[in-house]
Amino acid sequence: MKRTIFKTMALALAATACMSFGACAEETLIVYTESGFAPFEYVSNGNIVGVDVDIMNKVGEKLGKKVIFEDVDFDTIVDAVSEGTLTNVDAAGISVTEERKQKVDFSTEYYTAALYVIYEKSDENILLSTTTDETQGIYWNSIANLDKKVIAVQNGTTADLFLGDEIAEGGSLWNAETNEALVTKSGFSDLATAVADVGLNAGVLIIDELPAKKLIEDNANLACAPLYYQGEGETPDEAAVDTYAICVTKGQTELLNAINEVLADLGEDGIQALVNKHLGLN
């Protein structure tokens, strides 16, 4: 009989705990991000802040939920959101691709950035070219002229996907005569480590414009420039670009609608104002 009483009490406590967890889940919004991507997400005074953080906090206000940000490896985020067990939303400067659309639903796109190349200033004569609009840029093919034939990227980013295409058979960094790639790819889980590898093992790092500019601020030996296509079948001086959206678990209609409403309320000017704020330009 005592066993029955204890068993009943244990079940009651478990049920209470489950109810409490469910209530907690209803009151909070767990957002996955990767904090090495300033100005969209970065750490300041021990807290994750940035453009995407501001956007999702506004979404939390609209839904009446407390927003909690979890800092994780970028290349794990889409699968975690797709599964929908630990999080239902990602805000990490993520771009829309057909492959990702099979796994998650995307918000409206809210920012477009050019891909940039971080390189050693001593390699400027090898890398930099003047484009038809008189700007300084770097072509994919120029990177293959470096002594260091390794290109660093952050795992799972658009730069990673772009580079994979370029070094694949038929890409601009594929040598049809020797039947091999002209360079190799080196993937990193965080950008700080990738930047540190430029000039050591890697010749360059490819990443989006604003993070590139932030990452070289304190390194006098590094510079960055926009990445352009100049290959067969490509428009001369066509810039490689990355467009950001926020992704949610499929079927999370209320959450997706709230995100889109916040993005619409902010508009292009509002998003740019947030970018400027986190770049210290306001």
C-alpha positions as CSV (number, residue, x, y, z in Angstrom):
1,M,0.0,0.0,0.0
2,K,2.9,2.3,0.8
3,R,4.3,1.6,-2.6
4,T,1.0,2.5,-4.2
5,I,0.9,5.8,-2.3
6,F,4.5,6.7,-3.2
7,K,3.9,5.7,-6.8
8,T,0.8,7.9,-6.9
9,M,2.8,10.8,-5.4
10,A,5.6,10.3,-7.9
11,L,3.2,10.3,-10.8
12,A,1.6,13.5,-9.5
13,L,4.9,15.2,-9.1
14,A,6.0,14.2,-12.6
15,A,2.7,15.4,-14.1
16,T,3.2,18.7,-12.2
17,A,6.7,19.0,-13.6
18,C,5.5,18.3,-17.1
19,M,2.8,20.9,-16.8
20,S,5.3,23.4,-15.5
21,F,7.7,22.7,-18.3
22,G,4.8,23.0,-20.8
23,A,3.8,26.3,-19.3
24,C,7.4,27.5,-19.4
25,A,7.7,26.5,-23.0
26,E,4.6,28.5,-23.8
27,E,6.0,31.5,-22.1
28,T,9.5,31.4,-23.7
29,L,10.9,31.5,-27.2
30,I,14.3,29.7,-27.5
31,V,16.2,31.2,-30.4
32,Y,19.3,29.5,-31.8
33,T,22.1,31.7,-33.1
34,E,25.9,31.9,-33.5
35,S,27.4,34.9,-31.8
36,G,30.5,35.4,-34.0
37,F,28.7,37.3,-36.7
38,A,28.7,41.0,-35.9
39,P,26.7,43.2,-36.2
40,F,23.9,40.7,-36.5
41,E,24.9,38.6,-33.5
42,Y,27.8,39.1,-31.2
43,V,28.8,39.1,-27.5
44,S,28.9,42.4,-25.6
45,N,29.4,42.5,-21.8
46,G,28.7,38.8,-21.6
47,N,25.4,39.1,-23.5
48,I,24.4,38.1,-27.0
49,V,23.3,41.3,-28.8
50,G,22.9,42.4,-32.4
51,V,20.5,43.1,-35.2
52,D,18.9,39.7,-35.2
53,V,18.6,39.8,-31.4
54,D,16.7,43.1,-31.6
55,I,14.4,41.7,-34.2
56,M,13.6,38.6,-32.2
57,N,13.1,40.6,-29.0
58,K,10.4,42.5,-30.9
59,V,8.9,39.2,-32.0
60,G,8.8,38.1,-28.3
61,E,7.0,41.3,-27.4
62,K,4.4,40.7,-30.1
63,L,3.8,37.1,-28.9
64,G,4.0,38.0,-25.2
65,K,7.0,35.6,-24.7
66,K,10.4,35.9,-23.1
67,V,13.1,35.4,-25.7
68,I,16.2,33.2,-24.7
69,F,19.1,33.1,-27.1
70,E,21.3,29.9,-27.3
71,D,24.8,30.2,-28.8
72,V,25.5,27.1,-30.9
73,D,27.7,26.1,-33.9
74,F,26.2,27.6,-37.1
75,D,26.2,24.3,-39.1
76,T,23.9,22.6,-36.5
77,I,21.2,25.3,-36.5
78,V,19.0,24.4,-39.5
79,D,18.8,20.7,-38.5
80,A,17.9,21.7,-34.9
81,V,15.1,24.0,-36.1
82,S,13.9,21.4,-38.5
83,E,13.6,18.9,-35.7
84,G,11.8,21.4,-33.6
85,T,12.6,19.8,-30.2
86,L,15.0,22.2,-28.7
87,T,14.1,25.3,-30.7
88,N,11.6,26.4,-33.3
89,V,13.5,29.4,-34.7
90,D,16.9,30.5,-35.9
91,A,18.1,34.1,-36.1
92,A,21.8,33.9,-37.3
93,G,22.2,35.8,-40.5
94,I,21.1,32.7,-42.4
95,S,20.5,32.7,-46.1
96,V,17.7,31.1,-48.1
97,T,18.7,28.1,-50.2
98,E,16.6,25.4,-51.9
99,E,18.1,22.7,-49.8
100,R,17.3,24.5,-46.5
101,K,13.7,25.2,-47.7
102,Q,13.2,21.5,-47.7
103,K,13.8,21.4,-44.0
104,V,12.5,24.7,-42.6
105,D,10.2,27.7,-43.4
106,F,11.7,31.1,-44.0
107,S,10.6,34.6,-43.2
108,T,10.7,37.4,-45.7
109,E,14.2,38.3,-46.7
110,Y,15.4,41.3,-44.8
111,Y,19.1,42.0,-45.7
112,T,21.4,41.4,-48.6
113,A,25.1,41.4,-48.2
114,A,28.0,40.9,-50.6
115,L,30.5,38.1,-49.9
116,Y,33.9,39.5,-49.0
117,V,37.4,38.0,-49.0
118,I,39.7,38.6,-46.0
119,Y,43.4,38.4,-47.1
120,E,46.9,39.4,-46.1
121,K,47.8,42.9,-47.3
122,S,51.0,41.5,-48.7
123,D,48.9,39.6,-51.3
124,E,47.0,42.6,-52.7
125,N,49.0,42.7,-55.9
126,I,48.0,39.1,-56.6
127,L,44.3,39.4,-55.6
128,L,42.9,42.8,-56.3
129,S,41.5,43.8,-59.7
130,T,39.7,46.9,-60.9
131,T,36.1,46.0,-62.0
132,T,34.2,47.6,-64.8
133,D,32.6,50.1,-62.4
134,E,36.1,51.1,-61.2
135,T,35.9,49.4,-57.8
136,Q,38.5,47.1,-56.3
137,G,37.4,43.5,-56.1
138,I,38.7,39.9,-56.1
139,Y,37.8,37.3,-58.7
140,W,37.4,33.6,-57.8
141,N,40.2,32.8,-60.2
142,S,42.7,35.2,-58.6
143,I,42.5,33.3,-55.4
144,A,44.0,30.3,-57.1
145,N,47.2,32.3,-57.8
146,L,48.1,32.5,-54.2
147,D,50.9,30.3,-52.8
148,K,48.6,29.0,-50.1
149,K,45.9,27.0,-51.9
150,V,43.6,26.8,-48.9
151,I,40.4,28.9,-48.6
152,A,38.9,29.2,-45.1
153,V,35.1,29.4,-44.5
154,Q,32.8,29.0,-41.6
155,N,31.0,25.6,-41.8
156,G,27.5,25.7,-43.1
157,T,27.5,29.3,-44.3
158,T,26.7,30.5,-47.8
159,A,30.4,31.1,-48.4
160,D,30.9,27.4,-47.6
161,L,28.2,26.5,-50.1
162,F,29.4,28.9,-52.8
163,L,33.0,27.6,-52.5
164,G,31.9,24.0,-52.7
165,D,30.3,24.8,-56.0
166,E,33.3,26.6,-57.3
167,I,35.8,23.8,-56.5
168,A,33.5,21.1,-57.8
169,E,33.9,19.7,-61.3
170,G,32.9,22.4,-63.8
171,G,33.4,25.3,-61.2
172,S,35.6,28.3,-61.7
173,L,38.2,26.7,-59.4
174,W,38.3,23.3,-61.1
175,N,41.1,22.5,-63.5
176,A,39.6,20.4,-66.4
177,E,43.0,19.5,-67.8
178,T,44.3,17.9,-64.5
179,N,40.8,16.9,-63.4
180,E,41.3,18.4,-59.9
181,A,40.4,21.5,-57.9
182,L,42.8,24.4,-57.9
183,V,42.3,25.0,-54.2
184,T,41.1,23.2,-51.1
185,K,38.5,24.2,-48.6
186,S,39.1,24.4,-44.8
187,G,36.0,24.7,-42.7
188,F,35.9,26.2,-39.2
189,S,33.1,26.2,-36.5
190,D,33.8,29.8,-35.6
191,L,35.0,32.9,-37.5
192,A,37.7,34.0,-35.0
193,T,39.6,30.8,-35.5
194,A,39.2,31.1,-39.3
195,V,40.6,34.6,-39.3
196,A,43.6,33.5,-37.3
197,D,44.3,30.9,-39.9
198,V,44.7,33.5,-42.7
199,G,48.4,33.6,-43.6
200,L,49.2,30.5,-41.6
201,N,47.5,27.6,-43.5
202,A,44.8,29.5,-45.4
203,G,45.4,32.1,-48.1
204,V,42.1,33.8,-47.6
205,L,38.8,33.6,-45.7
206,I,35.5,34.2,-47.4
207,I,32.6,35.6,-45.3
208,D,29.9,38.3,-45.6
209,E,30.7,42.0,-45.9
210,L,29.9,43.4,-42.5
211,P,31.4,40.6,-40.4
212,A,34.5,40.7,-42.6
213,K,35.0,44.4,-41.9
214,K,34.5,43.9,-38.2
215,L,36.9,41.0,-38.0
216,I,39.9,42.9,-39.5
217,E,39.5,46.0,-37.4
218,D,42.2,45.1,-34.9
219,N,44.5,43.3,-37.4
220,A,46.9,45.6,-39.3
221,N,48.1,42.8,-41.5
222,L,44.7,41.9,-43.0
223,A,42.3,43.6,-45.4
224,C,39.1,42.7,-47.2
225,A,37.4,43.3,-50.6
226,P,34.2,42.1,-52.3
227,L,34.2,38.8,-54.2
228,Y,33.2,38.8,-57.9
229,Y,32.6,36.2,-60.6
230,Q,34.7,36.2,-63.8
231,G,34.3,32.8,-65.3
232,E,32.7,31.0,-68.2
233,G,29.0,31.4,-68.2
234,E,29.1,34.2,-65.6
235,T,28.4,37.8,-66.0
236,P,31.6,39.8,-65.7
237,D,31.9,41.5,-62.3
238,E,28.8,39.8,-61.0
239,A,29.0,40.1,-57.2
240,A,28.6,37.0,-55.0
241,V,25.8,38.0,-52.6
242,D,24.1,36.5,-49.5
243,T,20.5,37.3,-48.5
244,Y,19.4,36.9,-44.9
245,A,16.1,35.5,-43.5
246,I,14.9,33.9,-40.3
247,C,13.9,30.3,-40.3
248,V,11.3,28.4,-38.2
249,T,10.2,24.8,-37.8
250,K,7.7,23.9,-40.5
251,G,4.1,24.4,-39.3
252,Q,5.0,27.2,-36.9
253,T,2.6,29.6,-38.6
254,E,1.9,32.0,-35.7
255,L,5.6,32.4,-35.1
256,L,6.4,32.9,-38.8
257,N,3.6,35.5,-39.1
258,A,4.9,37.4,-36.1
259,I,8.4,37.5,-37.5
260,N,7.1,38.8,-40.9
261,E,5.0,41.4,-39.2
262,V,8.0,42.7,-37.2
263,L,10.2,42.8,-40.4
264,A,7.4,44.6,-42.3
265,D,7.0,47.2,-39.4
266,L,10.8,47.8,-39.4
267,G,11.1,48.0,-43.2
268,E,14.4,48.5,-45.0
269,D,15.1,51.8,-43.2
270,G,14.5,50.2,-39.8
271,I,16.7,47.3,-40.5
272,Q,19.5,49.6,-41.7
273,A,19.1,51.7,-38.5
274,L,19.6,48.6,-36.4
275,V,22.7,47.7,-38.5
276,N,24.1,51.2,-38.0
277,K,23.4,51.1,-34.3
278,H,25.4,47.9,-33.8
279,L,28.2,49.2,-36.0
280,G,28.4,52.3,-33.8
281,L,27.3,54.6,-36.6
282,N,24.3,56.2,-34.9
